[in-house]
């Protein structure tokens, strides 16, 4: 069965160039069983989990997951105190799950020490309250393994593994890649984003890996609404019940229709600034309440579109600063802060969404 998610101490600033980090806390032993078939622990699977948290994972659930930014200082250091405040904001706002260290979190320009610092803070703030989904995907499978093992040891609940980008692997290579990462023991959410990676993990291939006990979800960011039915059909063709694989939209502009059409939720950029609205939107869509979906989503429509007026996460980071949730919209190179040419665009979108008001 799919599950609905019902809805400080001083920190260190991590310099972007450092590899030496004194952790905020030590990751402890994890010892309770997963309550869902969607996150199979080592006790229920022939695959041995690596690390020390396999018995205390929260299974991924339906709803709105925030694709969280990584706040930084004006000098480019990771701003851990601001990260804590953002995590607390999402708990208070009813966010159903945390997706951290993904594209929106600028993971590609963070060191392993910085990743550990960020994961330690996330575990301290939200562990046991909402699922912690960690981006561990990259181009090199060995690096994916390294990041996944770190996520396990820090106490995270699942990994978001993107199709290896730029090299355009064949479908058989992608199948082997996802099964290999799932064999590490941490539940895997496959991330299919051909617009960024240059390769599309097809529904037929998803169906072939869906029977793996640790492949539990797909983030589908093609914007193709027909993918929901196609993935469900591919699962059933391979003897896998369609409700054993959660399907998340990675395209805010079509998330409402994606979930009304049988999807399970979203991994959302918009949720950075409108978390309670995105939670309510997903709950209405899961109940197939089309009128309520339209009522909630209409004011957000411009924001869904304009938060990509420049490359993500440039606009959304500026928007989070603009509504007062962070002090700085710095992004590490080769990205840059939002061009002044688009400030008015984002202001209008935030006002239309009811997140910013004229003085």
C-alpha positions as CSV (number, residue, x, y, z in Angstrom):
1,X,0.0,0.0,0.0
2,X,1.1,3.5,-0.7
3,X,1.4,5.7,2.4
4,X,0.3,9.3,2.8
5,X,2.7,11.6,4.7
6,X,0.7,13.3,7.5
7,X,1.7,16.0,7.8
8,X,19.0,25.8,18.0
9,X,22.3,24.6,18.4
10,X,25.0,26.7,16.9
11,X,26.3,25.5,13.5
12,X,29.5,25.8,11.5
13,X,30.0,27.5,8.2
14,X,31.8,25.3,5.8
15,X,34.2,27.0,3.4
16,X,33.8,25.9,-0.2
17,X,37.5,24.9,-0.6
18,X,38.0,23.0,2.6
19,X,38.3,19.2,2.9
20,X,38.8,19.2,6.6
21,X,35.6,19.4,8.6
22,X,34.8,18.8,12.2
23,X,31.3,17.3,12.0
24,X,28.4,18.9,13.9
25,X,27.4,15.5,15.2
26,X,28.5,11.9,14.9
27,X,26.1,9.6,13.0
28,X,24.8,7.0,15.5
29,X,23.5,3.5,15.3
30,X,20.1,3.1,13.6
31,X,18.0,0.2,14.7
32,X,14.2,0.0,13.9
33,X,12.6,-1.8,11.0
34,X,11.1,-0.1,7.9
35,X,7.3,-0.2,8.1
36,X,6.7,-0.5,4.3
37,X,7.4,-2.8,1.4
38,X,8.6,0.4,-0.4
39,X,11.8,0.5,1.7
40,X,13.1,-3.0,2.2
41,X,15.5,-3.4,5.1
42,X,18.3,-6.0,5.2
43,X,16.1,-8.2,7.3
44,X,13.5,-8.5,4.5
45,X,15.9,-8.6,1.6
46,X,18.8,-10.9,0.5
47,X,20.7,-7.7,-0.3
48,X,22.9,-6.7,2.7
49,X,22.5,-3.0,3.5
50,X,25.8,-1.2,3.9
51,X,26.1,1.3,6.8
52,X,24.4,1.6,10.1
53,X,20.9,3.0,9.6
54,X,19.2,0.3,7.5
55,X,16.7,-0.6,10.3
56,X,15.5,3.0,11.0
57,X,14.5,4.3,7.6
58,X,11.3,6.1,6.9
59,X,9.8,4.8,3.6
60,X,9.2,7.3,0.8
61,X,5.6,8.3,0.7
62,X,3.2,10.2,-1.5
63,X,3.0,14.0,-1.4
64,X,5.2,17.1,-1.9
65,X,9.0,16.8,-1.5
66,X,10.9,20.0,-1.6
67,X,13.9,20.1,-3.9
68,X,15.8,22.1,-1.4
69,X,18.4,24.8,-2.1
70,X,21.7,24.9,-0.3
71,X,22.0,28.4,1.4
72,X,25.4,30.1,1.2
73,X,27.1,33.1,2.5
74,X,28.3,36.0,0.3
75,X,31.7,34.4,0.3
76,X,30.4,31.1,-0.9
77,X,30.5,29.1,2.3
78,X,27.7,26.7,3.1
79,X,25.4,28.5,5.5
80,X,24.4,25.8,8.0
81,X,22.4,28.0,10.4
82,X,20.2,29.1,7.5
83,X,19.8,25.5,6.4
84,X,18.5,24.6,9.8
85,X,15.9,27.4,9.6
86,X,14.8,26.3,6.1
87,X,14.4,22.7,7.4
88,X,12.3,23.9,10.3
89,X,10.2,26.0,8.0
90,X,9.4,23.0,5.9
91,X,8.5,20.9,8.9
92,X,6.1,23.6,10.1
93,X,4.7,24.0,6.6
94,X,3.7,20.4,6.1
95,X,6.3,19.4,3.5
96,X,5.9,15.7,3.0
97,X,9.6,14.9,2.2
98,X,13.0,16.4,1.8
99,X,15.0,16.1,-1.4
100,X,18.5,17.4,-0.5
101,X,21.7,17.7,-2.5
102,X,20.1,17.6,-5.9
103,X,20.4,19.9,-8.8
104,X,18.5,22.6,-6.9
105,X,21.0,22.1,-4.0
106,X,24.0,22.8,-6.2
107,X,25.4,19.3,-5.3
108,X,27.8,19.2,-8.2
109,X,30.0,22.0,-6.7
110,X,30.0,20.6,-3.1
111,X,32.8,18.6,-1.5
112,X,32.3,15.4,0.3
113,X,33.0,17.2,3.6
114,X,30.3,19.8,2.8
115,X,27.9,17.1,1.8
116,X,28.5,15.4,5.2
117,X,27.9,18.6,7.1
118,X,24.7,19.3,5.2
119,X,23.4,15.7,5.8
120,X,24.3,15.8,9.5
121,X,22.2,18.9,9.9
122,X,19.3,17.4,7.9
123,X,19.3,14.3,10.0
124,X,19.4,16.3,13.2
125,X,16.5,18.4,12.2
126,X,14.1,16.1,10.3
127,X,15.1,12.5,10.8
128,X,12.2,10.4,11.8
129,X,9.7,13.2,10.9
130,X,9.8,13.2,7.1
131,X,11.8,11.0,4.6
132,X,15.3,12.3,3.7
133,X,16.0,11.7,0.0
134,X,19.6,12.5,-1.0
135,X,20.9,13.2,-4.4
136,X,23.8,10.8,-4.9
137,X,23.8,10.5,-8.7
138,X,26.6,11.7,-11.0
139,X,28.5,10.6,-14.1
140,X,31.0,8.2,-12.5
141,X,29.5,5.1,-10.9
142,X,32.3,4.9,-8.3
143,X,31.5,8.4,-7.1
144,X,27.8,7.5,-7.0
145,X,28.7,4.6,-4.7
146,X,30.8,6.8,-2.5
147,X,28.0,9.4,-2.1
148,X,25.4,6.7,-1.5
149,X,27.5,5.0,1.2
150,X,28.0,8.4,2.9
151,X,24.2,9.0,2.8
152,X,23.7,5.5,4.5
153,X,26.2,6.2,7.2
154,X,24.7,9.6,7.9
155,X,21.3,8.1,8.5
156,X,19.4,9.1,5.3
157,X,16.3,7.3,4.0
158,X,16.8,7.0,0.3
159,X,18.9,8.1,-2.6
160,X,18.0,10.1,-5.7
161,X,20.1,8.7,-8.6
162,X,20.1,10.5,-11.9
163,X,20.8,8.9,-15.2
164,X,24.6,9.4,-15.8
165,X,24.8,12.6,-17.9
166,X,26.7,13.6,-21.0
167,X,28.0,10.0,-21.8
168,X,24.5,8.8,-23.0
169,X,24.6,5.2,-21.8
170,X,22.4,2.6,-23.6
171,X,19.3,1.4,-21.9
172,X,21.1,-1.9,-20.8
173,X,23.8,0.2,-19.2
174,X,21.3,2.3,-17.3
175,X,19.5,-0.8,-16.1
176,X,22.8,-2.2,-14.8
177,X,23.7,1.2,-13.2
178,X,20.4,1.5,-11.2
179,X,20.5,-2.1,-10.1
180,X,24.1,-1.8,-9.0
181,X,23.3,1.3,-6.9
182,X,20.2,-0.4,-5.4
183,X,22.3,-3.4,-4.4
184,X,24.1,-1.1,-1.9
185,X,21.1,-1.3,0.3
186,X,19.7,2.2,0.3
187,X,16.2,2.6,-1.4
188,X,16.6,4.3,-4.8
189,X,14.5,6.9,-6.5
190,X,15.5,6.9,-10.2
191,X,15.8,10.5,-11.6
192,X,14.9,10.7,-15.3
193,X,15.7,14.2,-16.6
194,X,16.7,13.9,-20.3
195,X,16.7,17.7,-20.7
196,X,19.7,17.9,-18.4
197,X,21.3,14.4,-18.7
198,X,21.0,13.9,-22.4
199,X,19.6,10.4,-22.0
200,X,16.0,9.2,-21.4
201,X,15.4,6.1,-19.2
202,X,12.4,4.7,-21.0
203,X,9.3,3.3,-19.3
204,X,10.1,-0.2,-20.6
205,X,13.5,-0.1,-18.9
206,X,11.9,1.3,-15.7
207,X,9.6,-1.7,-15.7
208,X,12.6,-4.1,-15.9
209,X,14.2,-2.7,-12.8
210,X,11.0,-2.0,-10.8
211,X,11.1,-5.5,-9.3
212,X,14.3,-4.8,-7.4
213,X,13.4,-4.5,-3.7
214,X,15.4,-1.3,-3.2
215,X,14.1,0.5,-6.3
216,X,11.1,2.3,-4.8
217,X,10.4,5.4,-6.8
218,X,10.9,7.4,-10.0
219,X,11.3,11.2,-10.4
220,X,10.0,11.8,-13.9
221,X,11.1,15.2,-15.2
222,X,10.2,14.9,-18.9
223,X,7.0,16.8,-18.5
224,X,5.3,14.0,-20.5
225,X,2.1,13.2,-18.8
226,X,1.7,9.9,-20.7
227,X,4.7,8.5,-18.8
228,X,2.5,7.7,-15.7
229,X,0.4,5.2,-17.6
230,X,3.4,3.9,-19.6
231,X,5.4,3.2,-16.5
232,X,2.5,1.5,-14.8
233,X,2.0,-0.7,-17.9
234,X,5.7,-1.5,-18.0
235,X,5.7,-2.5,-14.3
236,X,2.7,-4.8,-14.8
237,X,4.2,-6.3,-17.9
238,X,7.2,-7.4,-15.7
239,X,5.0,-8.8,-13.0
240,X,5.4,-5.8,-10.6
241,X,2.3,-4.3,-9.1
242,X,2.1,-0.7,-10.3
243,X,1.4,0.6,-6.8
244,X,4.8,-0.7,-5.6
245,X,6.7,2.1,-7.4
246,X,6.0,5.7,-6.5
247,X,6.0,8.2,-9.4
248,X,7.0,11.8,-8.7
249,X,6.7,14.7,-11.1
250,X,9.9,16.7,-11.5
251,X,8.1,19.4,-13.5
252,X,6.2,21.9,-11.4
253,X,4.2,23.2,-14.3
254,X,2.5,19.8,-15.0
255,X,2.6,18.3,-11.5
256,X,-1.1,18.8,-10.9
257,X,-2.1,16.8,-14.0
258,X,0.7,14.2,-13.4
259,X,-0.8,13.3,-10.0
260,X,-4.5,13.6,-11.1
261,X,-3.4,11.1,-13.8
262,X,-2.2,8.5,-11.3
263,X,1.2,9.9,-10.1
264,X,2.1,10.0,-6.4
265,X,3.5,13.5,-5.8
266,X,6.2,15.9,-6.8
267,X,9.8,16.8,-6.1
268,X,9.2,20.5,-6.3
269,X,11.2,23.6,-6.8
270,X,8.1,25.8,-6.1
271,X,7.9,24.1,-2.7
272,X,11.0,26.1,-1.6
273,X,8.8,29.2,-1.4
274,X,5.2,27.8,-1.2
275,X,5.6,24.5,0.8
276,X,2.1,24.5,2.4
277,X,0.5,25.3,-0.9
278,X,2.4,22.4,-2.7
279,X,1.5,20.0,0.1
280,X,-2.2,21.0,-0.1
281,X,-2.1,20.7,-3.9
282,X,-0.7,17.2,-3.8
283,X,-3.3,16.1,-1.2
284,X,-6.1,17.5,-3.4
285,X,-4.7,15.8,-6.5
286,X,-4.3,12.5,-4.7
287,X,-8.0,12.7,-3.8
288,X,-8.8,13.5,-7.4
289,X,-10.5,16.8,-6.3
290,X,-10.1,18.7,-9.6
291,X,-11.8,21.8,-8.4
292,X,-9.6,22.1,-5.3
293,X,-6.5,21.4,-7.5
294,X,-7.4,24.3,-9.8
295,X,-8.1,26.6,-6.9
296,X,-4.8,26.0,-5.3
297,X,-2.7,25.8,-8.4
298,X,-4.0,28.8,-10.4
299,X,-2.1,31.5,-8.4
300,X,1.1,29.4,-8.6
301,X,1.0,28.9,-12.4
302,X,3.2,31.8,-13.3
303,X,5.7,30.9,-10.5
304,X,5.9,27.3,-11.8
305,X,7.0,28.8,-15.2
306,X,9.0,31.8,-14.3
307,X,11.2,30.1,-11.6
308,X,13.0,28.8,-14.7
309,X,13.6,32.1,-16.4
310,X,17.2,31.4,-15.9
311,X,18.8,28.0,-15.0
312,X,17.6,26.4,-11.9
313,X,18.3,27.2,-9.0
314,X,19.2,30.8,-9.9
315,X,15.7,32.2,-9.8
316,X,14.3,30.2,-6.9
317,X,17.3,31.1,-4.7
318,X,16.7,34.8,-5.4
319,X,12.9,34.2,-4.6
320,X,13.7,32.6,-1.3
321,X,15.8,35.6,-0.4
322,X,13.2,38.0,-1.6
323,X,10.5,36.5,0.7
324,X,13.0,36.7,3.6
325,X,13.8,33.1,4.2
326,X,17.6,33.5,3.5
327,X,19.9,36.4,3.6
328,X,22.0,35.7,0.5
329,X,21.2,34.4,-3.0
330,X,24.8,33.5,-3.8
331,X,25.4,30.6,-6.2
332,X,28.8,29.0,-6.8
333,X,30.4,29.3,-10.3
334,X,29.7,28.6,-13.0
335,X,26.2,29.7,-11.9
336,X,25.6,33.3,-10.9
337,X,22.9,35.3,-9.0
338,X,19.8,36.2,-10.9
339,X,20.2,38.9,-13.5
340,X,18.5,42.2,-12.7
341,X,16.7,41.8,-16.0
342,X,14.6,39.0,-14.4
343,X,14.0,40.6,-11.0
344,X,10.7,42.1,-12.2
345,X,9.6,38.7,-13.7
346,X,10.1,37.0,-10.4
347,X,8.5,39.8,-8.3
348,X,5.4,39.5,-10.4
349,X,5.3,35.7,-10.1
350,X,5.7,35.9,-6.3
351,X,3.0,38.6,-6.0
352,X,0.6,36.6,-8.1
353,X,1.2,33.6,-5.9
354,X,0.4,35.7,-2.8
355,X,4.0,35.4,-1.5
356,X,4.9,39.0,-1.8
357,X,2.9,42.1,-1.3
358,X,3.2,45.7,-2.4
359,X,4.2,48.1,0.5
